[in-house]
Amino acid sequence: MVNVYTCTMNLAIDLYIETEQLIPKVVNRTIDDDIQANGKGVNVSLLLKMLGIPNTALGFSGGFTGDYIEQFLNKQDIQTQFVPVDGITRINVFTQVNSEQTEYKLVNKGPEIDSPSIDALLQQIRQFKSGDYLCVSGSLPRGVSPSILIEISKICFENKVNLIIDSSYAEILECLPYKPFLLKPNEDELAEWFGKEHLKEEEYITYGKKLIAAGAKNVLLSLGSEGAIFINQEHCLRGNSPQGKLVNSACAGDTLLGTFLAGLIKENDLAETLRTSIAAGSSTAFRKGLTDLSDVAELEKQITIE
């Protein structure tokens, strides 16, 4: 039996606030608010579960906020194997200001992780079996070097575990010799990895193919309002984003990835998987929290895959 794992080393609770205006030195009353268990891998876990893929969430968890995330996932019938750490899992704040038609994002650092806790996480990963999937997502907490991504890549390569990485660190390039199953950069990350300030549209595929040539088996490039591109040795597919009002961009890429990974695991048609994934990511972007997938079929009608 194949097992699926997600790993969020810097877990978070996200507080979403909507306010009409944001004025300094006065009390700004909110119109609406929402609290959600978060972290990029947590979002992937939730999407996988919605799409019928049982999975287990890994990472570092601290304090009452870490307990909340674990309880939330367990209620969704998602198993957890978090490494307990000192300190408190972070709370991030996302504020939608209607008068400015813009969104402010305040992201905290989270607890500092010690060496024994890092070793405990790596030991968990060493137990995974050939054919299993591990999705490592998001930023790293204090105390954890980006070189851990290289170490995880080595472990997965040696044990024939399908590694998915969604992170921005330059060390991703040093993971490529270990043939990660899937990378999910956005356009800014892709540009930065190759020493570019920005990429022109025609360069997206060029540099995506460079990742494949260097060892990545699959690349899913998320382009926000421009859609997404999928590249591997045999295919190069692009899809546009549907139209809608942006409410919260924070989890859209995670939704895209979780939906796409579910399609890959189920061995669904690649073009249809990309279409559904873009629609799901857009559905999340058009609401305060993660999509419930209820409008995905309708959004798919606006998406063309080339």
Disulfide bonds with the S-S distance in Angstrom:
none
